[in-house]
Amino acid sequence: MHPSHPCGANPLMPVLQDARPMHVRPIAWAKSVALMLSLAAAQAFAQTAATPATAGTASDAATARAASGEVYDLLIGTYTGGGKSEGIYVYRFDTGSGELARVASAQTVNPSYLVVSRDRNYVYAVNELPGDNGPATQRGGVSAFRFDRASGQLSFLNRVSSDGNDPCYLSISPDGKYLLTANYSVASNPGGSFAVFPLSADGHVGSSVLTVHHEGGGPVKGRQDNSHVHSTVFSPDGKYLFAQDLGVDKVFAYRYTPDPSASSRGLFGPTEARYTPIKPGSGPRHLIFDASGKHAYLTTELSASVLVFDYRDGNLTQVQSASIIAPGFRGKIGGGAIHLSPDGRFLYVTNRGDANELVQFAIDPANGRLKFVKRYPTLGKTPREFAIDPTGRWLVVGNQESDSAYFFRRNPQTGELASDPKRLSIGSPVDFKFVSPL
């Protein structure tokens, strides 16, 4: 694996232009920790799920949902090299019992990051190419699928070029008009960029209408020789886009103008400040905002930390840096994914390298600052993305290099994870998205 690669993709498979739904086939948990749902049982659970909680606090609503045992579709994106994986997998997951059943899969190359449309009818996936060993002239892709929530089936719609190398992140504009991808780009030519694609009403993704390249580098040789855009995140008010560039240690800010004809700045124009500088050698990776829209949290891959920002009208002001490295730890590190609990009280982040762990922080509701709570081994190598189900009762994390995903039962009140997770064997899991089936 080339040291500059963001994700460690497996050897490449030929590009597949279709998505053939698979027959329903239940998957057993390791060590017989639970009985599996058949598809019929899963659909019955979905149809008889309890009604939503009545008005109350976010915490009250999450607790009510957890008690109801709601069923969600869980979409898993993977790396497809080496024949371990087909592409995107769909499972039906019961949040009450923790039971899981495979519903379908769709063939597509290296769908290492997924995003679901707001109406939940469409799923978009990157095709992370060319990877470490591919030609720099090869471009990655973005694939669109129709998602039938009743059956869980994915149907291939179309695929377009990502207009860059190694796409690794997707986001949809707040108005649903555009899809954006971050092109990490292992190769210095074309280098890191983000691209913007129009979305049609029938879910198809159009060819790129804008590609933005960043220039520069950072002090870490082999990882910061040029730009590496790792994520593209819209502000809660929908007015700004933030592009996290691992290669140049900057968080770039762009003003989003849905009607570019009304502004000389175009669809995305740089803000007055242009970017927020990050400490040299940090490697900014993923950014999230809290529900209030007043605070933002950024993982740094190279320095393995979480940076806390106060946010206002397109401007990020750093107020805290919290390391995710255990005291005295001397191995390889790698800050990764970052997510908040459904009630916004806790933050979790993955640390890869030799640590292979999840780190939990509590959030001070008064000012958004972080306080370390606990760290948890992910029981495998290279934990990439993870997801917390909407009820807050489960956290699933994928170990890319161990071909496994672990489902940790989570205490919604304390945020702590149980020590006896359920294991799912799956080839090179990377990304996870929970979707309400009905």
C-alpha positions as CSV (number, residue, x, y, z in Angstrom):
1,M,0.0,0.0,0.0
2,H,1.4,3.3,-1.0
3,P,1.9,5.6,2.0
4,S,0.2,8.5,0.4
5,H,-3.1,6.8,-0.2
6,P,-5.9,8.0,2.0
7,C,-7.9,4.8,2.2
8,G,-5.8,1.8,1.3
9,A,-7.9,0.6,-1.6
10,N,-7.5,-3.0,-2.6
11,P,-6.3,-4.0,-6.2
12,L,-8.7,-2.8,-8.8
13,M,-11.5,-4.7,-10.4
14,P,-12.9,-4.0,-13.9
15,V,-15.5,-1.2,-13.8
16,L,-19.1,-2.7,-13.7
17,Q,-21.8,-0.6,-15.2
18,D,-24.8,-2.4,-13.8
19,A,-26.2,-3.3,-10.4
20,R,-27.8,-6.7,-10.2
21,P,-29.9,-7.2,-7.0
22,M,-29.1,-10.4,-5.2
23,H,-31.5,-12.9,-3.7
24,V,-32.3,-12.5,0.0
25,R,-29.8,-14.4,2.1
26,P,-29.6,-14.1,5.9
27,I,-26.2,-13.7,7.4
28,A,-25.4,-15.2,10.8
29,W,-23.6,-13.3,13.6
30,A,-20.3,-14.8,14.7
31,K,-20.5,-17.1,17.7
32,S,-24.3,-17.4,17.4
33,V,-24.9,-14.2,19.3
34,A,-28.3,-13.6,17.8
35,L,-30.9,-15.2,15.5
36,M,-31.3,-13.6,12.1
37,L,-34.3,-12.0,10.7
38,S,-35.7,-13.5,7.5
39,L,-36.7,-10.9,4.9
40,A,-40.4,-11.5,5.7
41,A,-39.8,-11.0,9.3
42,A,-37.8,-7.8,8.7
43,Q,-40.6,-6.4,6.5
44,A,-43.1,-7.3,9.2
45,F,-41.1,-5.5,11.8
46,A,-40.9,-2.4,9.5
47,Q,-44.7,-2.5,9.0
48,T,-45.5,-2.8,12.7
49,A,-42.9,-0.3,14.1
50,A,-44.3,1.9,16.8
51,T,-45.4,5.4,15.9
52,P,-43.0,8.3,16.6
53,A,-42.7,9.8,20.0
54,T,-44.8,12.7,21.0
55,A,-43.3,16.1,21.5
56,G,-40.4,16.4,23.9
57,T,-36.6,16.8,24.1
58,A,-34.3,15.3,21.5
59,S,-33.1,12.9,24.2
60,D,-36.7,11.9,25.1
61,A,-37.5,11.2,21.4
62,A,-34.3,9.1,20.9
63,T,-35.2,7.1,24.0
64,A,-38.8,6.5,22.8
65,R,-37.5,5.4,19.4
66,A,-35.0,3.0,21.0
67,A,-37.8,1.4,23.1
68,S,-39.9,0.9,20.0
69,G,-37.4,-1.4,18.3
70,E,-37.5,0.3,14.9
71,V,-36.1,-1.4,11.9
72,Y,-33.8,0.4,9.5
73,D,-32.0,-0.4,6.3
74,L,-28.3,-0.3,6.7
75,L,-26.3,0.4,3.6
76,I,-22.6,-0.6,3.6
77,G,-20.0,0.6,1.1
78,T,-16.9,-1.5,0.5
79,Y,-13.7,-1.9,-1.4
80,T,-14.1,-4.5,-4.1
81,G,-10.5,-5.5,-4.9
82,G,-9.4,-9.1,-4.4
83,G,-12.9,-10.5,-4.9
84,K,-13.9,-10.1,-1.3
85,S,-16.8,-7.7,-2.0
86,E,-19.4,-7.0,-4.7
87,G,-19.9,-3.3,-3.9
88,I,-22.8,-1.9,-1.9
89,Y,-24.7,-4.2,0.6
90,V,-28.2,-3.6,2.1
91,Y,-29.1,-5.2,5.4
92,R,-32.3,-4.8,7.5
93,F,-31.4,-4.0,11.1
94,D,-33.8,-4.2,14.1
95,T,-32.7,-1.7,16.7
96,G,-34.6,-3.5,19.5
97,S,-33.0,-6.9,19.2
98,G,-29.9,-6.1,17.2
99,E,-30.9,-8.7,14.6
100,L,-29.7,-8.4,11.1
101,A,-30.6,-9.8,7.7
102,R,-29.0,-9.3,4.3
103,V,-31.6,-8.0,1.8
104,A,-29.6,-7.1,-1.4
105,S,-26.4,-6.0,-3.0
106,A,-25.4,-4.0,-6.0
107,Q,-22.2,-4.4,-8.0
108,T,-20.1,-1.3,-8.4
109,V,-16.3,-0.7,-8.0
110,N,-14.9,0.6,-4.7
111,P,-18.0,2.4,-3.4
112,S,-16.0,3.6,-0.4
113,Y,-18.4,6.5,0.5
114,L,-22.2,6.7,0.1
115,V,-24.8,9.4,0.4
116,V,-28.6,9.1,0.4
117,S,-30.9,11.6,-1.1
118,R,-33.2,13.5,1.3
119,D,-36.3,11.7,0.0
120,R,-34.4,8.4,0.5
121,N,-35.2,7.3,-3.0
122,Y,-31.7,7.5,-4.4
123,V,-28.2,6.4,-3.3
124,Y,-25.0,7.8,-4.7
125,A,-21.6,6.2,-4.4
126,V,-18.0,7.1,-5.2
127,N,-16.0,4.8,-7.4
128,E,-12.6,5.3,-5.8
129,L,-10.2,4.9,-8.7
130,P,-7.5,4.6,-9.7
131,G,-5.9,3.9,-6.3
132,D,-2.3,3.4,-5.5
133,N,-1.3,1.4,-8.5
134,G,-3.5,2.8,-11.2
135,P,-2.5,5.2,-14.0
136,A,-2.8,8.9,-13.1
137,T,-4.7,9.5,-16.3
138,Q,-7.6,7.3,-15.0
139,R,-10.4,9.2,-13.4
140,G,-12.7,8.0,-10.6
141,G,-16.4,7.9,-10.8
142,V,-19.7,8.7,-9.2
143,S,-22.6,6.2,-9.5
144,A,-26.3,6.7,-9.0
145,F,-28.8,4.1,-7.9
146,R,-32.6,4.1,-7.4
147,F,-33.4,2.7,-3.9
148,D,-36.7,0.8,-3.3
149,R,-37.2,1.2,0.4
150,A,-40.0,-1.3,0.6
151,S,-37.8,-4.1,-0.8
152,G,-34.3,-2.7,-0.1
153,Q,-33.3,-3.2,-3.7
154,L,-30.8,-0.9,-5.5
155,S,-31.1,-0.4,-9.2
156,F,-28.3,1.1,-11.2
157,L,-29.1,4.4,-12.9
158,N,-25.9,5.9,-14.3
159,R,-22.2,6.7,-13.7
160,V,-20.2,9.8,-14.5
161,S,-16.5,10.7,-14.2
162,S,-15.6,12.3,-10.9
163,D,-13.3,14.7,-12.8
164,G,-10.5,13.7,-10.6
165,N,-8.6,10.8,-8.9
166,D,-9.6,8.8,-5.9
167,P,-13.0,10.3,-5.0
168,C,-13.5,9.6,-1.3
169,Y,-16.5,11.7,0.0
170,L,-19.9,12.9,-1.2
171,S,-22.4,15.5,-0.1
172,I,-25.7,16.9,-1.5
173,S,-26.4,20.6,-1.5
174,P,-29.2,21.7,0.9
175,D,-31.6,22.4,-1.9
176,G,-30.9,18.9,-3.4
177,K,-29.8,20.4,-6.8
178,Y,-26.2,19.3,-6.7
179,L,-23.9,16.4,-5.7
180,L,-20.3,17.2,-4.6
181,T,-17.4,14.8,-4.4
182,A,-13.9,15.3,-2.8
183,N,-11.2,14.0,-5.1
184,Y,-8.3,13.1,-2.8
185,S,-5.9,12.3,-5.7
186,V,-2.9,10.2,-4.9
187,A,-1.3,11.5,-8.0
188,S,0.2,15.0,-7.9
189,N,-1.3,15.5,-11.4
190,P,-4.2,16.3,-11.5
191,G,-3.9,16.8,-7.7
192,G,-6.8,17.3,-5.2
193,S,-10.0,18.9,-6.1
194,F,-13.8,18.9,-5.6
195,A,-16.3,18.6,-8.3
196,V,-20.0,19.6,-8.6
197,F,-22.6,17.5,-10.4
198,P,-26.3,18.5,-11.2
199,L,-28.9,16.0,-10.0
200,S,-32.1,15.4,-12.0
201,A,-35.5,14.8,-10.7
202,D,-35.3,11.1,-11.6
203,G,-32.1,10.6,-9.6
204,H,-29.6,10.6,-12.4
205,V,-26.3,12.4,-11.9
206,G,-25.1,14.7,-14.6
207,S,-21.5,15.4,-15.7
208,S,-19.5,17.9,-13.6
209,V,-20.4,21.6,-14.1
210,L,-17.5,22.8,-11.9
211,T,-14.2,21.4,-10.7
212,V,-12.1,23.4,-8.2
213,H,-8.4,22.6,-7.7
214,H,-6.3,23.7,-4.7
215,E,-2.6,24.4,-4.9
216,G,0.2,23.9,-2.3
217,G,1.4,21.3,0.1
218,G,2.5,20.6,3.7
219,P,5.5,19.5,5.7
220,V,4.7,15.7,5.9
221,K,6.6,14.2,2.9
222,G,4.6,11.5,1.0
223,R,1.3,12.7,2.5
224,Q,1.4,16.4,1.9
225,D,3.3,16.8,-1.4
226,N,0.2,18.3,-3.0
227,S,-3.5,19.0,-2.4
228,H,-5.7,16.2,-1.1
229,V,-9.3,17.3,-0.6
230,H,-10.9,14.8,1.8
231,S,-14.4,16.1,2.4
232,T,-16.9,18.7,1.3
233,V,-19.4,19.8,4.0
234,F,-22.2,22.4,3.8
235,S,-22.9,24.7,6.7
236,P,-26.1,24.2,8.6
237,D,-27.7,27.3,7.1
238,G,-26.8,26.0,3.6
239,K,-25.0,29.2,2.6
240,Y,-21.4,27.9,2.7
241,L,-19.4,25.0,1.6
242,F,-16.2,23.9,3.5
243,A,-13.6,21.8,1.7
244,Q,-11.1,20.0,4.0
245,D,-7.7,19.7,2.4
246,L,-5.4,17.2,4.1
247,G,-2.5,18.1,1.8
248,V,-2.3,21.8,2.4
249,D,-3.6,22.0,6.0
250,K,-6.5,24.3,5.2
251,V,-10.2,24.3,5.5
252,F,-11.4,26.3,2.4
253,A,-14.7,28.2,2.6
254,Y,-16.9,28.9,-0.4
255,R,-20.2,30.8,-0.6
256,Y,-22.9,28.8,-2.2
257,T,-25.2,30.6,-4.7
258,P,-28.0,28.3,-5.9
259,D,-28.8,30.8,-8.7
260,P,-25.3,31.6,-10.1
261,S,-26.9,34.0,-12.7
262,A,-27.7,36.4,-9.9
263,S,-24.1,36.7,-8.7
264,S,-20.8,37.4,-10.4
265,R,-19.2,34.9,-7.9
266,G,-20.7,31.9,-9.7
267,L,-22.2,28.7,-8.2
268,F,-19.4,28.5,-5.6
269,G,-17.2,31.6,-4.9
270,P,-14.5,32.0,-2.3
271,T,-15.4,33.9,0.9
272,E,-13.5,37.0,2.0
273,A,-11.3,35.0,4.3
274,R,-10.9,32.2,1.7
275,Y,-9.8,29.5,4.2
276,T,-9.1,28.7,7.8
277,P,-5.4,27.7,8.4
278,I,-4.8,24.5,10.3
279,K,-1.5,23.8,12.2
280,P,1.1,22.5,9.7
281,G,1.4,18.8,9.5
282,S,-2.1,18.2,10.9
283,G,-3.9,16.9,7.8
284,P,-7.6,18.0,8.1
285,R,-10.0,15.2,7.1
286,H,-13.7,15.4,8.1
287,L,-15.8,18.2,9.5
288,I,-19.2,18.1,11.2
289,F,-21.5,20.7,12.7
290,D,-23.7,20.4,15.8
291,A,-27.5,20.8,15.7
292,S,-27.3,24.4,16.9
293,G,-25.1,25.4,14.0
294,K,-22.8,27.2,16.5
295,H,-20.0,24.7,16.7
296,A,-18.0,22.6,14.3
297,Y,-15.7,19.6,14.9
298,L,-12.8,18.6,12.6
299,T,-10.6,15.5,12.6
300,T,-7.0,15.8,11.7
301,E,-5.7,12.6,10.2
302,L,-1.9,13.1,10.5
303,S,-1.9,14.5,14.1
304,A,-4.9,12.5,15.3
305,S,-6.8,15.2,17.0
306,V,-10.3,16.8,17.1
307,L,-10.4,20.6,16.6
308,V,-13.3,22.5,18.0
309,F,-14.5,25.7,16.3
310,D,-17.1,28.3,17.0
311,Y,-19.0,29.0,13.9
312,R,-20.8,32.1,12.6
313,D,-21.8,33.2,9.1
314,G,-19.1,31.3,7.2
315,N,-16.3,31.8,9.7
316,L,-14.6,29.2,11.8
317,T,-12.7,30.2,15.0
318,Q,-10.7,27.5,16.7
319,V,-11.3,27.2,20.4
320,Q,-10.0,23.8,21.4
321,S,-7.7,21.0,20.2
322,A,-8.3,17.5,21.8
323,S,-5.9,14.7,21.1
324,I,-7.3,11.2,20.4
325,I,-4.0,9.5,21.2
326,A,-3.7,7.6,24.4
327,P,-1.0,8.9,26.8
328,G,2.3,7.2,26.1
329,F,1.2,5.6,22.8
330,R,4.1,5.3,20.4
331,G,2.6,3.5,17.3
332,K,1.2,4.7,14.1
333,I,-1.9,7.0,14.3
334,G,-4.6,8.2,11.9
335,G,-7.6,10.3,12.8
336,G,-10.6,9.2,10.7
337,A,-14.3,9.5,10.9
338,I,-16.2,11.7,13.3
339,H,-19.9,11.7,14.3
340,L,-22.2,13.0,17.0
341,S,-24.8,11.0,18.9
342,P,-28.4,11.6,17.9
343,D,-29.0,13.7,21.0
344,G,-25.8,15.7,20.4
345,R,-24.4,15.0,23.8
346,F,-21.5,12.8,22.7
347,L,-18.9,12.8,20.0
348,Y,-17.0,9.8,18.6
349,V,-14.0,9.5,16.4
350,T,-11.9,6.7,14.9
351,N,-8.1,6.4,15.3
352,R,-6.5,4.0,12.8
353,G,-2.8,3.2,12.4
354,D,-1.8,0.8,15.2
355,A,-4.4,2.2,17.7
356,N,-7.5,0.8,16.0
357,E,-10.0,2.3,18.4
358,L,-13.0,4.5,18.8
359,V,-12.6,7.5,21.1
360,Q,-15.6,9.0,23.0
361,F,-15.9,12.6,24.2
362,A,-18.7,14.4,26.1
363,I,-19.8,17.8,24.8
364,D,-20.4,20.7,27.1
365,P,-23.8,22.1,26.1
366,A,-22.9,25.6,27.2
367,N,-19.9,26.1,24.8
368,G,-19.5,23.0,22.7
369,R,-16.1,22.0,24.2
370,L,-15.0,18.4,24.5
371,K,-14.2,16.3,27.5
372,F,-12.6,12.9,27.1
373,V,-14.7,10.0,28.3
374,K,-13.4,6.6,27.1
375,R,-11.7,4.7,24.3
376,Y,-12.8,1.4,22.8
377,P,-10.9,-1.2,20.7
378,T,-12.6,-1.9,17.4
379,L,-11.4,-5.5,17.4
380,G,-9.9,-5.3,14.0
381,K,-7.5,-3.3,11.7
382,T,-8.1,0.0,10.1
383,P,-11.5,1.3,11.4
384,R,-12.7,3.7,8.8
385,E,-16.2,5.0,9.0
386,F,-18.9,4.2,11.6
387,A,-22.5,5.1,12.2
388,I,-24.9,5.4,15.1
389,D,-28.4,4.3,14.4
390,P,-31.1,6.9,14.7
391,T,-32.4,5.5,18.0
392,G,-28.9,5.9,19.6
393,R,-28.9,2.3,20.7
394,W,-26.2,0.9,18.4
395,L,-22.9,1.9,16.9
396,V,-21.5,0.0,13.9
397,V,-17.8,0.4,12.9
398,G,-16.0,-1.3,10.0
399,N,-12.5,-2.7,10.1
400,Q,-11.4,-2.4,6.5
401,E,-8.3,-4.6,6.7
402,S,-10.0,-7.3,8.9
403,D,-13.1,-7.8,6.7
404,S,-15.4,-7.3,9.7
405,A,-17.9,-4.9,11.1
406,Y,-18.8,-4.8,14.8
407,F,-22.2,-3.7,16.2
408,F,-21.8,-2.2,19.7
409,R,-24.8,-1.8,21.9
410,R,-24.8,1.8,23.1
411,N,-26.1,3.3,26.3
412,P,-28.0,6.4,25.2
413,Q,-27.7,8.1,28.6
414,T,-23.9,7.6,29.2
415,G,-22.9,7.2,25.6
416,E,-20.8,4.1,26.5
417,L,-20.4,1.1,24.3
418,A,-20.9,-2.5,25.6
419,S,-17.9,-4.8,25.6
420,D,-19.6,-7.7,23.8
421,P,-20.4,-6.4,20.2
422,K,-21.9,-8.5,17.5
423,R,-19.6,-9.3,14.5
424,L,-20.5,-9.3,10.8
425,S,-18.1,-10.8,8.3
426,I,-17.9,-8.6,5.2
427,G,-15.1,-7.8,2.7
428,S,-13.3,-4.5,3.2
429,P,-16.2,-2.5,4.8
430,V,-15.8,1.2,4.7
431,D,-19.0,3.3,5.0
432,F,-22.3,2.9,6.7
433,K,-25.7,4.7,6.2
434,F,-28.9,4.0,8.1
435,V,-32.1,4.6,6.2
436,S,-35.7,4.4,7.4
437,P,-37.4,1.8,5.0
438,L,-40.9,3.2,5.2
